Amino acid sequence: MRHSFVSVLSASGVTLEDIARLVGHSSTTVTETVYRHQIVPVMQHAAITMNDIFPSAS
């Protein structure tokens, strides 16, 4: 949950400093290198895959 929390906030534009404070890190290093993941490309890939599996009926 911490990874998702940090990643979603980061993708939504919350500053890394604010996120680090929210999760209790004393600096942004651990927040950035361990917990923050780029979720948009993963979500886009998943959406494309779902569209391929379940094409629209139009």
Gaussian input, Z-matrix of N, CA and C with variables (Angstrom, degrees):
# hf/3-21g

backbone

0 1
 N
 C     1     B1
 C     2     B2     1     A1
 N     3     B3     2     A2     1     D1
 C     4     B4     3     A3     2     D2
 C     5     B5     4     A4     3     D3
 N     6     B6     5     A5     4     D4
 C     7     B7     6     A6     5     D5
 C     8     B8     7     A7     6     D6
 N     9     B9     8     A8     7     D7
 C    10    B10     9     A9     8     D8
 C    11    B11    10    A10     9     D9
 N    12    B12    11    A11    10    D10
 C    13    B13    12    A12    11    D11
 C    14    B14    13    A13    12    D12
 N    15    B15    14    A14    13    D13
 C    16    B16    15    A15    14    D14
 C    17    B17    16    A16    15    D15
 N    18    B18    17    A17    16    D16
 C    19    B19    18    A18    17    D17
 C    20    B20    19    A19    18    D18
 N    21    B21    20    A20    19    D19
 C    22    B22    21    A21    20    D20
 C    23    B23    22    A22    21    D21
 N    24    B24    23    A23    22    D22
 C    25    B25    24    A24    23    D23
 C    26    B26    25    A25    24    D24
 N    27    B27    26    A26    25    D25
 C    28    B28    27    A27    26    D26
 C    29    B29    28    A28    27    D27
 N    30    B30    29    A29    28    D28
 C    31    B31    30    A30    29    D29
 C    32    B32    31    A31    30    D30
 N    33    B33    32    A32    31    D31
 C    34    B34    33    A33    32    D32
 C    35    B35    34    A34    33    D33
 N    36    B36    35    A35    34    D34
 C    37    B37    36    A36    35    D35
 C    38    B38    37    A37    36    D36
 N    39    B39    38    A38    37    D37
 C    40    B40    39    A39    38    D38
 C    41    B41    40    A40    39    D39
 N    42    B42    41    A41    40    D40
 C    43    B43    42    A42    41    D41
 C    44    B44    43    A43    42    D42
 N    45    B45    44    A44    43    D43
 C    46    B46    45    A45    44    D44
 C    47    B47    46    A46    45    D45
 N    48    B48    47    A47    46    D46
 C    49    B49    48    A48    47    D47
 C    50    B50    49    A49    48    D48
 N    51    B51    50    A50    49    D49
 C    52    B52    51    A51    50    D50
 C    53    B53    52    A52    51    D51
 N    54    B54    53    A53    52    D52
 C    55    B55    54    A54    53    D53
 C    56    B56    55    A55    54    D54
 N    57    B57    56    A56    55    D55
 C    58    B58    57    A57    56    D56
 C    59    B59    58    A58    57    D57
 N    60    B60    59    A59    58    D58
 C    61    B61    60    A60    59    D59
 C    62    B62    61    A61    60    D60
 N    63    B63    62    A62    61    D61
 C    64    B64    63    A63    62    D62
 C    65    B65    64    A64    63    D63
 N    66    B66    65    A65    64    D64
 C    67    B67    66    A66    65    D65
 C    68    B68    67    A67    66    D66
 N    69    B69    68    A68    67    D67
 C    70    B70    69    A69    68    D68
 C    71    B71    70    A70    69    D69
 N    72    B72    71    A71    70    D70
 C    73    B73    72    A72    71    D71
 C    74    B74    73    A73    72    D72
 N    75    B75    74    A74    73    D73
 C    76    B76    75    A75    74    D74
 C    77    B77    76    A76    75    D75
 N    78    B78    77    A77    76    D76
 C    79    B79    78    A78    77    D77
 C    80    B80    79    A79    78    D78
 N    81    B81    80    A80    79    D79
 C    82    B82    81    A81    80    D80
 C    83    B83    82    A82    81    D81
 N    84    B84    83    A83    82    D82
 C    85    B85    84    A84    83    D83
 C    86    B86    85    A85    84    D84
 N    87    B87    86    A86    85    D85
 C    88    B88    87    A87    86    D86
 C    89    B89    88    A88    87    D87
 N    90    B90    89    A89    88    D88
 C    91    B91    90    A90    89    D89
 C    92    B92    91    A91    90    D90
 N    93    B93    92    A92    91    D91
 C    94    B94    93    A93    92    D92
 C    95    B95    94    A94    93    D93
 N    96    B96    95    A95    94    D94
 C    97    B97    96    A96    95    D95
 C    98    B98    97    A97    96    D96
 N    99    B99    98    A98    97    D97
 C   100   B100    99    A99    98    D98
 C   101   B101   100   A100    99    D99
 N   102   B102   101   A101   100   D100
 C   103   B103   102   A102   101   D101
 C   104   B104   103   A103   102   D102
 N   105   B105   104   A104   103   D103
 C   106   B106   105   A105   104   D104
 C   107   B107   106   A106   105   D105
 N   108   B108   107   A107   106   D106
 C   109   B109   108   A108   107   D107
 C   110   B110   109   A109   108   D108
 N   111   B111   110   A110   109   D109
 C   112   B112   111   A111   110   D110
 C   113   B113   112   A112   111   D111
 N   114   B114   113   A113   112   D112
 C   115   B115   114   A114   113   D113
 C   116   B116   115   A115   114   D114
 N   117   B117   116   A116   115   D115
 C   118   B118   117   A117   116   D116
 C   119   B119   118   A118   117   D117
 N   120   B120   119   A119   118   D118
 C   121   B121   120   A120   119   D119
 C   122   B122   121   A121   120   D120
 N   123   B123   122   A122   121   D121
 C   124   B124   123   A123   122   D122
 C   125   B125   124   A124   123   D123
 N   126   B126   125   A125   124   D124
 C   127   B127   126   A126   125   D125
 C   128   B128   127   A127   126   D126
 N   129   B129   128   A128   127   D127
 C   130   B130   129   A129   128   D128
 C   131   B131   130   A130   129   D129
 N   132   B132   131   A131   130   D130
 C   133   B133   132   A132   131   D131
 C   134   B134   133   A133   132   D132
 N   135   B135   134   A134   133   D133
 C   136   B136   135   A135   134   D134
 C   137   B137   136   A136   135   D135
 N   138   B138   137   A137   136   D136
 C   139   B139   138   A138   137   D137
 C   140   B140   139   A139   138   D138
 N   141   B141   140   A140   139   D139
 C   142   B142   141   A141   140   D140
 C   143   B143   142   A142   141   D141
 N   144   B144   143   A143   142   D142
 C   145   B145   144   A144   143   D143
 C   146   B146   145   A145   144   D144
 N   147   B147   146   A146   145   D145
 C   148   B148   147   A147   146   D146
 C   149   B149   148   A148   147   D147
 N   150   B150   149   A149   148   D148
 C   151   B151   150   A150   149   D149
 C   152   B152   151   A151   150   D150
 N   153   B153   152   A152   151   D151
 C   154   B154   153   A153   152   D152
 C   155   B155   154   A154   153   D153
 N   156   B156   155   A155   154   D154
 C   157   B157   156   A156   155   D155
 C   158   B158   157   A157   156   D156
 N   159   B159   158   A158   157   D157
 C   160   B160   159   A159   158   D158
 C   161   B161   160   A160   159   D159
 N   162   B162   161   A161   160   D160
 C   163   B163   162   A162   161   D161
 C   164   B164   163   A163   162   D162
 N   165   B165   164   A164   163   D163
 C   166   B166   165   A165   164   D164
 C   167   B167   166   A166   165   D165
 N   168   B168   167   A167   166   D166
 C   169   B169   168   A168   167   D167
 C   170   B170   169   A169   168   D168
 N   171   B171   170   A170   169   D169
 C   172   B172   171   A171   170   D170
 C   173   B173   172   A172   171   D171

   B1=1.4442
   B2=1.5264
   B3=1.3244
   B4=1.4709
   B5=1.5214
   B6=1.3229
   B7=1.4662
   B8=1.5266
   B9=1.3205
   B10=1.4711
   B11=1.5189
   B12=1.3241
   B13=1.4545
   B14=1.5267
   B15=1.3237
   B16=1.4657
   B17=1.5244
   B18=1.3178
   B19=1.4584
   B20=1.5196
   B21=1.3236
   B22=1.4676
   B23=1.5249
   B24=1.3251
   B25=1.4620
   B26=1.5223
   B27=1.3210
   B28=1.4558
   B29=1.5272
   B30=1.3222
   B31=1.4606
   B32=1.5213
   B33=1.3322
   B34=1.4670
   B35=1.5237
   B36=1.3239
   B37=1.4491
   B38=1.5172
   B39=1.3382
   B40=1.4621
   B41=1.5258
   B42=1.3243
   B43=1.4534
   B44=1.5211
   B45=1.3189
   B46=1.4553
   B47=1.5235
   B48=1.3155
   B49=1.4628
   B50=1.5276
   B51=1.3318
   B52=1.4645
   B53=1.5290
   B54=1.3154
   B55=1.4627
   B56=1.5287
   B57=1.3273
   B58=1.4692
   B59=1.5195
   B60=1.3249
   B61=1.4658
   B62=1.5237
   B63=1.3270
   B64=1.4633
   B65=1.5303
   B66=1.3301
   B67=1.4697
   B68=1.5252
   B69=1.3316
   B70=1.4530
   B71=1.5157
   B72=1.3322
   B73=1.4603
   B74=1.5257
   B75=1.3256
   B76=1.4693
   B77=1.5220
   B78=1.3227
   B79=1.4679
   B80=1.5293
   B81=1.3144
   B82=1.4658
   B83=1.5285
   B84=1.3242
   B85=1.4674
   B86=1.5255
   B87=1.3111
   B88=1.4715
   B89=1.5215
   B90=1.3127
   B91=1.4666
   B92=1.5218
   B93=1.3113
   B94=1.4638
   B95=1.5266
   B96=1.3130
   B97=1.4645
   B98=1.5263
   B99=1.3142
   B100=1.4659
   B101=1.5245
   B102=1.3205
   B103=1.4644
   B104=1.5183
   B105=1.3182
   B106=1.4672
   B107=1.5156
   B108=1.3171
   B109=1.4567
   B110=1.5174
   B111=1.3031
   B112=1.4547
   B113=1.5230
   B114=1.3242
   B115=1.4659
   B116=1.5181
   B117=1.3228
   B118=1.4622
   B119=1.5289
   B120=1.3518
   B121=1.4687
   B122=1.5260
   B123=1.3186
   B124=1.4665
   B125=1.5170
   B126=1.3285
   B127=1.4619
   B128=1.5208
   B129=1.3326
   B130=1.4577
   B131=1.5243
   B132=1.3244
   B133=1.4668
   B134=1.5340
   B135=1.3265
   B136=1.4634
   B137=1.5280
   B138=1.3239
   B139=1.4668
   B140=1.5293
   B141=1.3098
   B142=1.4713
   B143=1.5256
   B144=1.3164
   B145=1.4673
   B146=1.5225
   B147=1.3342
   B148=1.4745
   B149=1.5262
   B150=1.3291
   B151=1.4661
   B152=1.5235
   B153=1.3222
   B154=1.4630
   B155=1.5235
   B156=1.3290
   B157=1.4640
   B158=1.5199
   B159=1.3327
   B160=1.4689
   B161=1.5251
   B162=1.3249
   B163=1.4744
   B164=1.5333
   B165=1.3107
   B166=1.4693
   B167=1.5292
   B168=1.3052
   B169=1.4665
   B170=1.5221
   B171=1.3188
   B172=1.4680
   B173=1.4832
   A1=111.15
   A2=117.86
   A3=119.95
   A4=110.61
   A5=117.32
   A6=120.65
   A7=109.82
   A8=116.70
   A9=120.82
   A10=110.94
   A11=117.36
   A12=122.78
   A13=110.32
   A14=115.68
   A15=120.58
   A16=110.69
   A17=118.04
   A18=121.87
   A19=112.34
   A20=117.30
   A21=120.63
   A22=110.68
   A23=117.59
   A24=119.62
   A25=110.99
   A26=117.36
   A27=121.42
   A28=111.28
   A29=116.77
   A30=121.11
   A31=111.70
   A32=116.94
   A33=121.32
   A34=112.29
   A35=117.31
   A36=120.36
   A37=116.59
   A38=118.21
   A39=120.70
   A40=107.33
   A41=116.97
   A42=120.04
   A43=111.14
   A44=115.29
   A45=121.03
   A46=111.27
   A47=116.71
   A48=120.82
   A49=111.24
   A50=116.39
   A51=120.28
   A52=111.29
   A53=116.50
   A54=120.19
   A55=110.07
   A56=116.67
   A57=120.45
   A58=110.35
   A59=116.48
   A60=119.80
   A61=110.92
   A62=117.03
   A63=121.02
   A64=112.51
   A65=116.39
   A66=119.21
   A67=112.65
   A68=116.92
   A69=120.67
   A70=115.95
   A71=117.48
   A72=120.36
   A73=109.27
   A74=116.09
   A75=120.18
   A76=112.47
   A77=117.44
   A78=121.62
   A79=108.09
   A80=115.71
   A81=119.47
   A82=113.24
   A83=117.31
   A84=120.56
   A85=112.58
   A86=117.77
   A87=120.88
   A88=110.25
   A89=116.12
   A90=120.32
   A91=110.04
   A92=116.00
   A93=120.99
   A94=112.50
   A95=117.56
   A96=119.24
   A97=114.18
   A98=117.82
   A99=120.29
   A100=112.04
   A101=117.66
   A102=120.81
   A103=115.61
   A104=117.82
   A105=118.33
   A106=110.18
   A107=116.50
   A108=123.31
   A109=108.36
   A110=116.29
   A111=120.91
   A112=108.05
   A113=116.64
   A114=119.42
   A115=113.34
   A116=118.03
   A117=119.66
   A118=111.41
   A119=120.10
   A120=117.77
   A121=113.24
   A122=117.09
   A123=120.67
   A124=110.03
   A125=116.53
   A126=120.25
   A127=110.90
   A128=116.89
   A129=120.16
   A130=110.62
   A131=116.67
   A132=120.74
   A133=110.13
   A134=116.39
   A135=120.04
   A136=111.01
   A137=117.35
   A138=120.75
   A139=110.97
   A140=116.91
   A141=120.41
   A142=110.17
   A143=116.42
   A144=120.74
   A145=110.90
   A146=117.07
   A147=120.22
   A148=110.45
   A149=117.82
   A150=120.30
   A151=111.34
   A152=117.07
   A153=120.66
   A154=110.87
   A155=116.87
   A156=121.35
   A157=110.57
   A158=116.65
   A159=122.48
   A160=109.78
   A161=117.83
   A162=119.86
   A163=110.65
   A164=114.87
   A165=118.70
   A166=109.44
   A167=115.13
   A168=121.68
   A169=112.06
   A170=119.54
   A171=120.37
   A172=113.73
   D1=-36.12
   D2=-179.76
   D3=-63.36
   D4=-40.48
   D5=179.48
   D6=-61.98
   D7=-46.28
   D8=179.30
   D9=-64.24
   D10=-44.43
   D11=179.50
   D12=-56.29
   D13=-51.38
   D14=-179.18
   D15=-64.43
   D16=-44.00
   D17=-177.27
   D18=-65.54
   D19=-43.68
   D20=-179.63
   D21=-66.46
   D22=-43.43
   D23=177.70
   D24=-62.45
   D25=-42.67
   D26=179.13
   D27=-62.17
   D28=-45.99
   D29=179.21
   D30=-64.81
   D31=-22.61
   D32=-179.86
   D33=-90.41
   D34=2.05
   D35=174.62
   D36=95.96
   D37=5.11
   D38=177.29
   D39=-70.77
   D40=137.01
   D41=-177.51
   D42=-65.82
   D43=150.00
   D44=-179.81
   D45=-61.94
   D46=-34.74
   D47=178.09
   D48=-62.74
   D49=-44.22
   D50=178.75
   D51=-65.73
   D52=-40.98
   D53=179.34
   D54=-63.63
   D55=-44.58
   D56=179.66
   D57=-58.29
   D58=-42.49
   D59=178.29
   D60=-63.06
   D61=-42.27
   D62=-178.42
   D63=-62.48
   D64=-36.58
   D65=-178.07
   D66=-93.57
   D67=1.89
   D68=173.54
   D69=85.43
   D70=21.20
   D71=177.72
   D72=-90.39
   D73=141.72
   D74=-178.49
   D75=-79.60
   D76=-17.43
   D77=174.81
   D78=-142.62
   D79=175.47
   D80=-177.76
   D81=-87.97
   D82=-6.79
   D83=-174.14
   D84=-60.18
   D85=-52.60
   D86=-179.39
   D87=-66.69
   D88=-40.25
   D89=179.40
   D90=-57.39
   D91=-45.28
   D92=-175.71
   D93=-76.42
   D94=-43.21
   D95=-172.44
   D96=-86.63
   D97=-25.37
   D98=-176.59
   D99=-106.10
   D100=-44.43
   D101=-169.16
   D102=-98.81
   D103=-27.55
   D104=-176.20
   D105=-86.45
   D106=127.30
   D107=178.33
   D108=-126.54
   D109=150.18
   D110=176.87
   D111=-81.14
   D112=105.16
   D113=-174.37
   D114=-94.36
   D115=-20.64
   D116=-176.83
   D117=-62.85
   D118=-48.55
   D119=178.05
   D120=-60.10
   D121=-36.61
   D122=178.70
   D123=-65.95
   D124=-43.56
   D125=179.51
   D126=-64.79
   D127=-39.73
   D128=179.38
   D129=-64.92
   D130=-42.83
   D131=178.60
   D132=-62.25
   D133=-42.83
   D134=179.32
   D135=-63.62
   D136=-40.82
   D137=179.86
   D138=-65.53
   D139=-41.18
   D140=177.92
   D141=-63.80
   D142=-43.13
   D143=178.83
   D144=-61.79
   D145=-44.33
   D146=178.69
   D147=-62.85
   D148=-39.04
   D149=177.30
   D150=-64.28
   D151=-35.14
   D152=177.32
   D153=-68.87
   D154=-38.98
   D155=-178.99
   D156=-72.08
   D157=-42.60
   D158=-176.87
   D159=-121.13
   D160=75.44
   D161=-178.82
   D162=-65.47
   D163=151.48
   D164=-179.13
   D165=-67.01
   D166=154.04
   D167=-175.78
   D168=-84.79
   D169=3.37
   D170=-175.50
   D171=-79.77

